Amino acid sequence: MGMPTTHLLITQPTPIRAWHALIPLLGLACAVGPLRAAEPVRDWPQAGGPDGSWSLAVADAPLRWSVALDQHLAWRTPLPNGGQGNIAVAAGRIYLTTFAPFDGKKQSNAILGHAIDQQTGRILWSVPLQAGRNSPLLYAFSDSTSWTPICDAAHVWFFNSSGEMGCWTVDGKEVWRRQIRTQPDHFPFNRQCEPMLVGNDLITVEPLAKDDAGYRADRDEWNYLRGVDKLTGKTRWIAEDGTTFYCTPVAGRLPDGRPAVLHGRGGPHGVPETPIGLTMTSLAPGEEGKTIWRFSPAAEPGGPLDGTTWMAQYNATWDQQHAYWFKNAPEESQIVLDVMTGVLVATQSLVRNVDVRQWDEATHAYHATLHASLRDVPDVPAYALKPGEVLHVLPEWHSNIVTHGHTWFLCTTNNRRNGHAPNGHSGPSHSVGRIDNATGAVAYLELPVGVERKPGQEERRIYGRSLKTRAEDSQGHDIADEDRSRTDGWEVDAFFSSPVALGDHVYFSTLLGVTYVLDANAKVLDEHALTAVNDLGALGETWSLSGPAYSNGMLYHRSSKELVAITGKRGASGTTRSRGVSASSGASFATRAEATKRIAHGVSAACTRSLYPPPHGCAAAPTVRWRK
């Protein structure tokens, strides 16, 4: 049996004074010991939050809301088209991207970056980014809008993952633009990696151009981490090791103080980067892009060294002790690596001696199977296993987070992508999984697929069956390019937004616009750990692959139709809203439909280039707070 190989590259240490100069950095992540500013951070300036860890220690993040019932909302703003990137917030501004207004075509490379007033939800200005390869609109596996903006008090950086990025001042003045080389057409459009800001460097995942240092024709399709100067758009460094475009790299600071980023290689569709494995890359001054260690797994009986056994389609999570990854064969497991050396220290089974709690529709209660092999657990009736079939675990891609001493993830449902697994399908259906990283104990809890809420009626949680949804913009156009985008996402293994940890709760968002809130301190993963099941709109009429962004006691979330501000008044019932639109628009609308129709394009004829609205000199579009 082969053994995994770890390459530890020793470099000349950077003086600790240089590391201390990096204290103000945004984008440095770790579940433990992240780099934080001296003052409490109350904004969410990039996809992974203030330090890139997808977490923030706050006590006032909202836990419960319902857009379907218009509850716990400060305002709602219709968007000009769908999009799926996350939301960035800083200094009173919200930034996000959408596709340009729908023109009947369901593939596009034209997107808009929007600056939005945090207090009112009014779109202040918008800029177009267009280049490179078309993507399907609302593709379940990312699209041109997938890369989240990055912002600070002075600038915002927008990204079109089809092929362009740029920098603007907070009042919409362009500073620079840069073309990005994107995936060749023979790969599916999968761009889930999120850009991040570390010091003065924007870090992206891109193939090399022929004029880049280190370009090799035999690695023409390889992707690499690239550091781009945030104020000039010029490349400063390129990492030594490649990165699969599926991977979401995570940056942080090692126990010895060095800033670094973890990233990986491996996955389906013939991704080219080798060797399959993980790399910890230095971000220390003068050492940017240098490999610190490289973990290269070995083949073993029943677990070949390929992109099915090892998928770099997860968040590359790590903390002050360990780095974590999943393997799919010969037995589904979490592997644990020493964070300083990359040496394998533990393999934790996701199958043996697990606790599984499944919803029983007949009794309307949970049934617990404890200390069991998952192979002996039946699936729910809608996905009944055939004779000789068993369950296996395939963690939902990009659904993993390490917080409060545990790895949390969602489980794909009724999926057979893992060709190395025993005969059967993935599960437990519609479940959240939790691994105790100290003991290796694993538990699963089935979640409701969706929640049906109507005014004046008791809510109905729906368990154990597949659901579908519409994928529409704010004007009712069906904009999704393919039917997988109209499912609930659990079976097709859609690229759900990466979860976030806010204070003592973990937030998971899914394609139906559902956000689950779970108690990160729960001693037992049972129904009491499920704090809330929230919605972004009516079940079956809502689409989202975005996650919530926190700022000053509020959450901001989005669907394909609208952006919403969620209040932190946890005991409140109902939403405070005005009758009509913001005062600046001078208009009043009786219904949502009328409002949406009136602001569909929001740009005068003199303001062209499809800006919605343009940054300078053109009237801003009104923000609607409609009544029913």
C-alpha positions as CSV (number, residue, x, y, z in Angstrom):
1,M,0.0,0.0,0.0
2,G,1.4,3.4,-0.9
3,M,1.9,6.1,1.6
4,P,1.0,9.8,1.2
5,T,3.9,12.1,0.4
6,T,4.4,15.4,2.1
7,H,7.0,17.8,0.7
8,L,8.2,20.3,3.2
9,L,10.0,23.2,1.6
10,I,12.2,25.2,4.1
11,T,12.6,28.8,3.2
12,Q,14.5,31.6,4.9
13,P,12.1,32.9,7.7
14,T,10.8,36.4,7.3
15,P,11.7,38.7,10.2
16,I,8.8,38.8,12.6
17,R,8.8,42.6,12.2
18,A,7.7,42.1,8.6
19,W,4.9,39.8,9.7
20,H,3.7,42.4,12.2
21,A,3.4,44.9,9.4
22,L,0.7,42.7,8.0
23,I,-1.6,43.1,11.0
24,P,-4.1,45.4,9.1
25,L,-4.6,42.8,6.4
26,L,-8.0,41.8,5.1
27,G,-8.4,38.3,3.9
28,L,-6.4,36.3,6.3
29,A,-8.3,33.3,7.6
30,C,-8.1,30.5,10.2
31,A,-10.8,29.0,12.3
32,V,-8.5,29.8,15.3
33,G,-6.1,32.7,15.6
34,P,-7.0,34.7,12.5
35,L,-5.4,38.1,11.9
36,R,-7.8,40.8,13.0
37,A,-7.6,44.5,13.4
38,A,-7.4,46.0,16.9
39,E,-10.9,47.5,16.7
40,P,-13.9,45.2,16.4
41,V,-14.7,44.5,12.8
42,R,-18.4,45.1,12.0
43,D,-18.4,44.8,8.2
44,W,-18.1,41.9,5.7
45,P,-15.8,43.3,3.0
46,Q,-15.3,40.1,0.9
47,A,-16.8,36.6,0.4
48,G,-15.0,35.1,3.4
49,G,-15.7,38.0,5.8
50,P,-13.2,40.4,7.4
51,D,-10.4,37.9,7.7
52,G,-11.4,35.4,5.0
53,S,-12.3,32.6,7.5
54,W,-16.0,32.7,6.7
55,S,-16.6,33.5,10.3
56,L,-16.9,36.5,12.7
57,A,-17.2,36.5,16.5
58,V,-20.4,38.6,17.0
59,A,-23.3,38.2,19.3
60,D,-26.0,40.2,17.4
61,A,-26.3,38.5,14.0
62,P,-30.0,37.9,13.1
63,L,-31.2,34.3,13.5
64,R,-34.7,34.3,12.1
65,W,-36.4,36.0,9.1
66,S,-38.9,35.3,6.4
67,V,-39.1,37.1,3.1
68,A,-42.2,35.1,2.2
69,L,-44.0,36.7,5.2
70,D,-42.1,40.0,5.0
71,Q,-40.7,39.5,8.6
72,H,-37.6,41.0,10.1
73,L,-36.8,43.0,7.0
74,A,-35.6,46.6,6.9
75,W,-35.9,47.0,3.2
76,R,-36.1,45.0,-0.1
77,T,-34.5,46.1,-3.4
78,P,-35.4,44.5,-6.8
79,L,-32.3,43.7,-8.8
80,P,-32.0,44.2,-12.6
81,N,-31.2,40.5,-13.2
82,G,-30.1,37.4,-11.4
83,G,-26.7,36.7,-10.0
84,Q,-25.1,34.3,-7.6
85,G,-22.0,35.9,-6.0
86,N,-22.0,36.8,-2.3
87,I,-22.3,40.3,-0.9
88,A,-19.6,42.6,0.3
89,V,-20.2,45.4,2.8
90,A,-18.0,48.3,4.0
91,A,-18.3,51.9,5.1
92,G,-22.0,52.2,4.5
93,R,-22.0,50.6,1.0
94,I,-23.1,47.2,-0.2
95,Y,-21.6,45.7,-3.3
96,L,-22.7,42.8,-5.5
97,T,-22.9,41.7,-9.1
98,T,-25.8,40.7,-11.4
99,F,-26.0,39.9,-15.1
100,A,-27.0,42.8,-17.3
101,P,-30.8,43.2,-17.8
102,F,-32.3,40.1,-19.5
103,D,-32.4,40.3,-23.3
104,G,-33.8,36.8,-23.9
105,K,-30.5,35.1,-24.1
106,K,-29.7,32.6,-21.3
107,Q,-25.9,32.7,-21.8
108,S,-23.9,35.8,-21.3
109,N,-20.5,37.3,-20.3
110,A,-22.0,40.7,-19.5
111,I,-22.4,41.6,-15.9
112,L,-22.9,44.7,-13.7
113,G,-21.2,45.6,-10.5
114,H,-23.6,47.6,-8.2
115,A,-22.9,50.0,-5.3
116,I,-25.9,50.1,-3.0
117,D,-26.7,52.4,0.0
118,Q,-26.6,50.3,3.1
119,Q,-29.3,52.3,5.0
120,T,-31.9,52.5,2.2
121,G,-31.0,49.8,-0.3
122,R,-30.9,52.3,-3.1
123,I,-28.7,51.4,-6.1
124,L,-26.2,54.3,-6.2
125,W,-24.3,53.4,-9.3
126,S,-23.4,50.4,-11.5
127,V,-20.6,49.5,-13.9
128,P,-20.4,46.9,-16.7
129,L,-17.8,44.2,-16.9
130,Q,-17.8,42.1,-20.1
131,A,-15.1,39.8,-21.5
132,G,-14.2,36.3,-22.3
133,R,-16.4,33.2,-22.3
134,N,-20.1,33.2,-22.0
135,S,-21.6,31.4,-19.0
136,P,-25.1,29.9,-18.5
137,L,-27.3,32.3,-16.5
138,L,-27.9,30.9,-12.9
139,Y,-25.9,27.8,-13.7
140,A,-26.1,25.5,-10.6
141,F,-22.3,25.2,-10.7
142,S,-21.3,28.9,-10.9
143,D,-21.6,31.6,-13.6
144,S,-20.0,34.9,-14.6
145,T,-21.3,36.6,-11.4
146,S,-19.9,34.0,-9.0
147,W,-16.9,35.9,-7.8
148,T,-17.8,38.2,-4.9
149,P,-16.7,41.9,-4.9
150,I,-14.1,43.0,-2.4
151,C,-14.3,46.5,-0.8
152,D,-12.9,48.8,1.8
153,A,-13.6,52.4,2.7
154,A,-12.0,53.8,-0.4
155,H,-12.3,51.3,-3.2
156,V,-14.3,48.4,-4.6
157,W,-13.0,45.6,-6.8
158,F,-15.6,43.9,-9.1
159,F,-14.9,40.5,-10.8
160,N,-16.5,38.9,-13.9
161,S,-15.3,35.3,-13.7
162,S,-15.7,35.1,-17.5
163,G,-12.7,37.3,-18.0
164,E,-12.5,40.8,-16.4
165,M,-11.8,42.5,-13.1
166,G,-11.4,46.1,-12.1
167,C,-11.1,48.7,-9.4
168,W,-13.3,51.7,-8.7
169,T,-13.5,54.3,-6.1
170,V,-16.5,54.2,-3.8
171,D,-18.2,56.9,-5.9
172,G,-17.8,54.9,-9.1
173,K,-14.7,56.4,-10.7
174,E,-12.7,53.7,-12.6
175,V,-9.2,53.2,-11.4
176,W,-8.1,50.3,-13.6
177,R,-9.4,47.2,-15.5
178,R,-7.7,44.0,-16.2
179,Q,-8.5,41.1,-18.5
180,I,-8.5,37.6,-17.0
181,R,-7.8,34.4,-18.9
182,T,-10.6,32.0,-18.2
183,Q,-11.3,28.3,-18.6
184,P,-11.2,26.7,-22.1
185,D,-14.6,25.9,-23.5
186,H,-14.1,22.2,-23.2
187,F,-14.4,22.5,-19.4
188,P,-17.8,23.2,-17.8
189,F,-18.1,26.7,-16.5
190,N,-17.0,26.1,-12.9
191,R,-15.5,29.2,-11.2
192,Q,-16.3,28.7,-7.5
193,C,-12.9,29.9,-6.2
194,E,-13.4,33.2,-4.5
195,P,-10.9,36.1,-4.8
196,M,-9.5,37.5,-1.6
197,L,-7.7,40.6,-0.4
198,V,-4.5,40.0,1.6
199,G,-2.6,43.3,2.4
200,N,-2.2,45.0,-0.9
201,D,-2.7,41.9,-3.0
202,L,-5.9,40.7,-4.6
203,I,-5.5,36.9,-4.9
204,T,-7.3,35.2,-7.8
205,V,-7.2,31.7,-9.5
206,E,-6.3,32.0,-13.2
207,P,-4.4,30.2,-16.0
208,L,-1.2,31.8,-17.0
209,A,-1.0,34.0,-20.1
210,K,1.8,33.3,-22.5
211,D,3.7,36.5,-21.4
212,D,3.5,35.5,-17.7
213,A,6.7,34.5,-16.0
214,G,6.8,30.7,-15.6
215,Y,4.4,30.0,-18.5
216,R,4.8,26.5,-20.0
217,A,3.0,25.3,-23.1
218,D,2.5,21.8,-21.5
219,R,0.7,23.5,-18.6
220,D,-1.3,25.9,-20.7
221,E,-4.6,25.0,-19.0
222,W,-3.3,24.9,-15.4
223,N,-4.6,27.4,-12.9
224,Y,-2.5,29.2,-10.3
225,L,-3.0,31.6,-7.4
226,R,-2.0,35.1,-8.6
227,G,-1.3,38.2,-6.5
228,V,-2.5,41.4,-8.2
229,D,-1.7,44.8,-6.8
230,K,-5.0,46.3,-5.6
231,L,-4.2,49.8,-6.8
232,T,-2.6,49.2,-10.2
233,G,-4.0,45.8,-11.4
234,K,-0.5,44.6,-12.1
235,T,0.6,41.0,-11.3
236,R,3.0,40.9,-8.3
237,W,3.5,37.1,-7.9
238,I,2.3,33.7,-9.1
239,A,2.2,30.7,-6.9
240,E,4.6,27.8,-7.6
241,D,1.9,25.1,-7.3
242,G,-1.2,24.9,-9.3
243,T,-4.8,25.2,-8.1
244,T,-7.9,23.5,-9.4
245,F,-10.5,26.1,-10.4
246,Y,-13.1,24.2,-8.3
247,C,-11.2,24.8,-5.1
248,T,-11.9,27.7,-2.7
249,P,-8.5,28.6,-1.2
250,V,-8.5,29.8,2.4
251,A,-5.8,32.1,3.8
252,G,-4.7,32.6,7.4
253,R,-1.7,32.8,9.6
254,L,0.4,29.8,10.7
255,P,1.2,29.3,14.4
256,D,4.6,30.8,13.9
257,G,3.1,34.0,12.5
258,R,3.6,33.5,8.8
259,P,0.6,34.4,6.6
260,A,-0.2,31.6,4.2
261,V,-3.0,30.2,2.0
262,L,-4.2,26.6,1.6
263,H,-5.3,25.4,-1.8
264,G,-5.8,22.1,-3.7
265,R,-5.8,20.1,-6.9
266,G,-8.0,17.3,-8.1
267,G,-11.6,16.7,-9.3
268,P,-13.8,15.6,-12.2
269,H,-13.8,16.7,-15.8
270,G,-10.1,16.0,-16.3
271,V,-8.8,19.0,-14.4
272,P,-5.1,19.1,-15.4
273,E,-3.2,20.4,-12.3
274,T,-0.9,17.8,-10.7
275,P,0.0,16.3,-8.3
276,I,-3.4,15.7,-6.8
277,G,-3.3,17.1,-3.2
278,L,-3.0,20.2,-1.1
279,T,-0.4,22.9,-0.9
280,M,0.2,25.5,1.8
281,T,1.7,28.5,0.1
282,S,3.4,31.4,1.8
283,L,2.0,35.0,1.7
284,A,4.9,36.4,3.8
285,P,6.6,39.5,2.4
286,G,9.3,38.5,-0.1
287,E,8.0,34.9,-0.1
288,E,4.6,35.3,-1.7
289,G,3.8,32.2,-3.8
290,K,6.5,30.0,-2.4
291,T,5.4,26.5,-1.4
292,I,5.7,25.8,2.3
293,W,4.5,22.2,2.1
294,R,2.7,19.9,-0.3
295,F,0.6,16.9,0.6
296,S,0.3,14.3,-2.2
297,P,-1.9,11.3,-1.3
298,A,-1.1,7.8,-2.5
299,A,-3.3,5.2,-4.2
300,E,-4.5,2.4,-2.1
301,P,-6.7,-0.7,-2.7
302,G,-10.2,0.6,-3.5
303,G,-9.0,4.2,-3.5
304,P,-7.2,5.1,-6.7
305,L,-5.3,8.3,-7.0
306,D,-7.8,10.2,-9.1
307,G,-10.3,13.1,-9.1
308,T,-13.1,10.9,-7.7
309,T,-11.3,9.8,-4.6
310,W,-9.8,13.2,-4.1
311,M,-11.9,16.2,-5.0
312,A,-10.6,19.7,-4.4
313,Q,-14.2,21.0,-4.6
314,Y,-14.3,22.2,-1.1
315,N,-13.2,25.1,1.0
316,A,-9.6,24.5,1.9
317,T,-10.2,24.8,5.7
318,W,-7.5,24.9,8.3
319,D,-7.0,26.2,11.9
320,Q,-4.0,26.7,14.2
321,Q,-3.4,23.0,14.5
322,H,-4.6,21.2,11.4
323,A,-5.7,21.3,7.8
324,Y,-8.7,19.3,6.7
325,W,-9.8,17.5,3.5
326,F,-12.3,14.8,2.4
327,K,-11.5,11.6,0.6
328,N,-14.1,9.4,-1.0
329,A,-12.5,6.0,-1.2
330,P,-11.9,3.3,-0.1
331,E,-14.0,4.7,2.8
332,E,-15.4,8.1,3.0
333,S,-13.3,10.0,5.5
334,Q,-12.0,13.3,6.7
335,I,-8.2,13.5,6.6
336,V,-6.4,15.7,9.1
337,L,-2.9,17.1,8.4
338,D,-0.4,18.9,10.6
339,V,-0.8,22.6,9.7
340,M,2.9,23.4,9.9
341,T,4.2,20.4,8.0
342,G,1.4,18.8,6.0
343,V,2.0,15.4,7.6
344,L,-1.0,13.2,7.8
345,V,-2.0,12.8,11.5
346,A,-5.5,11.2,11.4
347,T,-8.1,9.7,9.1
348,Q,-11.6,10.0,10.5
349,S,-14.3,7.8,9.1
350,L,-17.6,9.4,8.0
351,V,-19.3,6.0,8.0
352,R,-18.4,4.0,11.1
353,N,-19.9,4.5,14.5
354,V,-22.0,7.5,13.5
355,D,-25.2,9.0,14.9
356,V,-28.0,9.6,12.4
357,R,-31.3,11.4,13.1
358,Q,-33.9,11.2,10.4
359,W,-37.4,12.7,10.2
360,D,-40.3,10.2,10.4
361,E,-43.2,11.6,8.5
362,A,-45.6,9.2,10.1
363,T,-44.9,10.3,13.7
364,H,-43.8,13.8,12.8
365,A,-40.7,13.3,15.0
366,Y,-37.0,12.4,14.6
367,H,-35.9,8.8,14.8
368,A,-32.3,8.3,16.1
369,T,-29.9,5.6,15.0
370,L,-26.9,5.8,17.3
371,H,-23.3,4.4,17.1
372,A,-24.1,2.6,13.8
373,S,-22.5,2.0,10.5
374,L,-24.0,4.2,7.9
375,R,-24.1,1.2,5.6
376,D,-26.8,-0.3,7.9
377,V,-29.0,2.8,7.9
378,P,-31.9,2.9,5.4
379,D,-32.6,6.0,3.4
380,V,-35.9,7.9,3.5
381,P,-38.8,6.3,1.6
382,A,-38.5,8.7,-1.4
383,Y,-35.0,7.4,-2.0
384,A,-35.4,3.8,-0.9
385,L,-32.3,1.7,-1.5
386,K,-32.6,-1.4,-3.6
387,P,-31.6,-4.8,-2.3
388,G,-27.8,-4.9,-1.9
389,E,-27.5,-1.1,-2.0
390,V,-26.1,1.0,0.9
391,L,-25.6,4.6,1.7
392,H,-22.3,6.4,1.3
393,V,-21.4,10.0,2.1
394,L,-20.5,12.6,-0.5
395,P,-20.2,16.0,1.2
396,E,-21.9,18.7,-0.7
397,W,-19.3,20.7,-2.6
398,H,-18.1,23.9,-0.9
399,S,-20.4,23.3,2.0
400,N,-17.7,22.7,4.6
401,I,-16.6,25.0,7.5
402,V,-14.4,24.5,10.5
403,T,-15.6,26.3,13.7
404,H,-16.1,25.6,17.4
405,G,-13.9,22.5,17.2
406,H,-16.0,20.8,14.5
407,T,-16.1,20.4,10.7
408,W,-19.6,21.1,9.5
409,F,-20.9,20.1,6.0
410,L,-24.0,19.2,4.1
411,C,-24.6,15.8,2.5
412,T,-25.5,15.3,-1.1
413,T,-28.8,13.3,-1.6
414,N,-29.5,10.3,-3.9
415,N,-26.3,11.0,-5.8
416,R,-24.1,8.4,-7.6
417,R,-21.1,10.6,-8.6
418,N,-18.7,8.6,-6.4
419,G,-18.0,5.7,-8.7
420,H,-15.7,4.1,-6.1
421,A,-18.3,3.9,-3.4
422,P,-20.2,0.7,-2.5
423,N,-23.3,0.1,-4.7
424,G,-26.0,2.5,-3.7
425,H,-26.3,6.3,-3.4
426,S,-25.2,9.2,-1.3
427,G,-26.9,10.3,1.9
428,P,-28.1,10.6,4.6
429,S,-30.7,12.6,2.6
430,H,-30.9,16.4,3.1
431,S,-28.6,16.2,6.1
432,V,-26.1,18.3,7.9
433,G,-23.0,16.5,9.1
434,R,-20.7,17.4,12.0
435,I,-17.3,15.9,12.8
436,D,-15.8,16.4,16.3
437,N,-12.2,17.2,15.1
438,A,-10.8,16.1,18.5
439,T,-12.5,12.7,18.8
440,G,-13.6,12.0,15.2
441,A,-17.2,11.4,16.4
442,V,-19.6,12.0,13.5
443,A,-23.3,12.9,13.6
444,Y,-25.9,13.6,10.9
445,L,-29.2,15.4,11.2
446,E,-31.9,15.5,8.5
447,L,-33.0,19.0,7.6
448,P,-36.3,20.1,6.0
449,V,-35.8,20.6,2.3
450,G,-38.0,23.6,2.3
451,V,-40.5,25.5,4.3
452,E,-43.9,26.7,3.0
453,R,-45.1,30.0,4.6
454,K,-48.2,31.9,3.7
455,P,-49.8,34.8,5.6
456,G,-52.3,33.7,8.2
457,Q,-51.3,30.0,7.9
458,E,-49.2,27.7,10.0
459,E,-45.8,27.1,8.3
460,R,-45.2,23.6,6.8
461,R,-41.8,22.1,6.8
462,I,-41.2,19.6,3.9
463,Y,-38.9,16.7,4.6
464,G,-37.6,13.8,2.6
465,R,-38.5,14.5,-1.0
466,S,-37.1,16.5,-4.0
467,L,-38.5,20.0,-4.7
468,K,-38.2,22.3,-7.7
469,T,-38.2,26.0,-8.0
470,R,-38.5,28.8,-10.6
471,A,-35.3,30.6,-11.6
472,E,-36.6,34.1,-12.4
473,D,-35.5,37.7,-12.3
474,S,-37.4,40.5,-10.6
475,Q,-39.6,40.9,-13.7
476,G,-40.7,37.2,-13.9
477,H,-38.4,36.2,-16.8
478,D,-37.3,32.6,-16.6
479,I,-33.6,33.2,-17.0
480,A,-31.9,29.9,-16.1
481,D,-30.2,28.1,-19.0
482,E,-30.8,24.5,-17.8
483,D,-33.1,22.4,-15.7
484,R,-30.6,21.4,-13.0
485,S,-30.9,25.1,-11.9
486,R,-34.6,24.5,-11.2
487,T,-34.0,21.7,-8.7
488,D,-33.4,22.0,-5.0
489,G,-29.7,21.4,-5.6
490,W,-29.2,18.5,-3.2
491,E,-29.2,15.7,-5.7
492,V,-27.3,17.5,-8.5
493,D,-24.7,18.6,-6.0
494,A,-25.1,22.3,-6.8
495,F,-22.4,24.7,-5.7
496,F,-24.2,26.0,-2.6
497,S,-22.7,29.1,-1.1
498,S,-20.0,28.4,1.4
499,P,-21.4,28.5,5.0
500,V,-20.6,31.2,7.5
501,A,-20.2,31.1,11.3
502,L,-21.5,34.2,13.1
503,G,-21.0,34.1,16.8
504,D,-22.2,30.7,18.0
505,H,-24.2,29.8,15.0
506,V,-23.5,28.3,11.6
507,Y,-25.5,29.5,8.5
508,F,-26.1,27.2,5.5
509,S,-27.9,28.6,2.4
510,T,-29.3,26.4,-0.4
511,L,-30.6,26.9,-3.9
512,L,-34.2,27.1,-2.8
513,G,-33.4,30.3,-0.9
514,V,-33.5,28.5,2.4
515,T,-31.0,29.4,5.1
516,Y,-30.5,27.0,8.0
517,V,-29.2,28.3,11.3
518,L,-27.5,25.8,13.6
519,D,-26.2,26.1,17.1
520,A,-22.5,25.7,16.9
521,N,-22.3,24.8,20.6
522,A,-24.9,22.1,20.5
523,K,-23.7,19.1,22.5
524,V,-25.9,16.8,20.5
525,L,-26.7,17.3,16.8
526,D,-30.5,16.8,17.1
527,E,-33.6,18.9,16.4
528,H,-32.7,21.3,19.2
529,A,-29.5,22.2,17.4
530,L,-31.6,23.5,14.4
531,T,-32.2,27.1,15.6
532,A,-34.1,28.3,12.5
533,V,-35.1,27.6,8.9
534,N,-35.3,30.9,7.1
535,D,-36.5,31.8,3.6
536,L,-35.7,34.4,0.8
537,G,-39.2,34.1,-0.6
538,A,-42.1,31.8,-1.4
539,L,-41.1,28.1,-1.7
540,G,-40.9,27.1,-5.4
541,E,-40.6,30.7,-6.5
542,T,-37.2,31.6,-5.1
543,W,-33.7,30.9,-6.3
544,S,-30.3,31.7,-4.7
545,L,-26.8,30.4,-4.6
546,S,-25.6,33.3,-2.4
547,G,-24.9,33.5,1.3
548,P,-25.6,36.1,4.0
549,A,-23.2,39.0,4.7
550,Y,-23.1,40.5,8.2
551,S,-22.7,44.2,9.1
552,N,-23.4,46.0,12.3
553,G,-26.1,43.8,13.6
554,M,-27.8,43.3,10.2
555,L,-27.6,40.6,7.6
556,Y,-27.8,41.2,3.8
557,H,-28.9,38.4,1.6
558,R,-30.1,38.0,-2.0
559,S,-32.1,35.9,-4.4
560,S,-32.2,36.1,-8.1
561,K,-34.9,38.7,-7.7
562,E,-33.9,41.0,-4.9
563,L,-31.5,42.1,-2.2
564,V,-32.9,42.2,1.4
565,A,-31.8,43.7,4.6
566,I,-32.5,41.5,7.6
567,T,-32.8,43.2,11.0
568,G,-31.2,42.1,14.2
569,K,-34.4,42.5,16.3
570,R,-34.8,38.9,17.1
571,G,-38.0,39.3,19.0
572,A,-39.7,41.5,16.4
573,S,-42.7,40.3,14.4
574,G,-43.2,41.8,11.0
575,T,-41.3,44.4,9.0
576,T,-41.1,48.1,9.3
577,R,-41.5,49.5,5.8
578,S,-42.6,52.6,4.0
579,R,-45.6,52.9,1.7
580,G,-44.0,53.2,-1.7
581,V,-40.4,54.0,-2.5
582,S,-37.5,56.0,-1.1
583,A,-38.1,59.7,-1.0
584,S,-35.5,60.4,-3.6
585,S,-37.5,58.7,-6.3
586,G,-40.5,60.9,-5.9
587,A,-42.8,58.0,-6.9
588,S,-45.3,55.8,-5.2
589,F,-46.4,52.4,-6.3
590,A,-49.3,50.4,-5.0
591,T,-48.0,46.9,-5.7
592,R,-44.7,45.1,-6.2
593,A,-45.5,44.2,-9.8
594,E,-46.1,47.9,-10.6
595,A,-42.9,48.9,-8.8
596,T,-40.8,46.3,-10.6
597,K,-42.2,47.3,-14.0
598,R,-41.5,51.0,-13.4
599,I,-37.9,50.5,-12.3
600,A,-37.0,47.7,-14.7
601,H,-34.2,49.6,-16.4
602,G,-33.9,52.8,-14.2
603,V,-31.7,54.6,-16.7
604,S,-32.5,57.7,-18.8
605,A,-32.0,57.5,-22.6
606,A,-29.0,59.8,-22.3
607,C,-27.2,57.3,-20.1
608,T,-26.1,54.4,-22.3
609,R,-23.8,51.4,-22.0
610,S,-26.5,49.5,-20.1
611,L,-25.4,51.0,-16.7
612,Y,-28.0,50.4,-14.0
613,P,-27.7,53.2,-13.1
614,P,-24.4,54.8,-14.3
615,P,-22.0,56.1,-11.7
616,H,-21.9,59.7,-12.7
617,G,-24.5,62.2,-13.8
618,C,-27.5,60.0,-14.3
619,A,-30.5,59.6,-12.0
620,A,-30.3,56.6,-9.6
621,A,-33.0,54.0,-9.7
622,P,-35.5,54.1,-6.9
623,T,-35.6,51.5,-4.1
624,V,-39.0,50.0,-3.6
625,R,-40.5,49.1,-0.3
626,W,-43.6,47.6,-1.7
627,R,-46.8,46.7,0.1
628,K,-48.9,43.8,-0.9
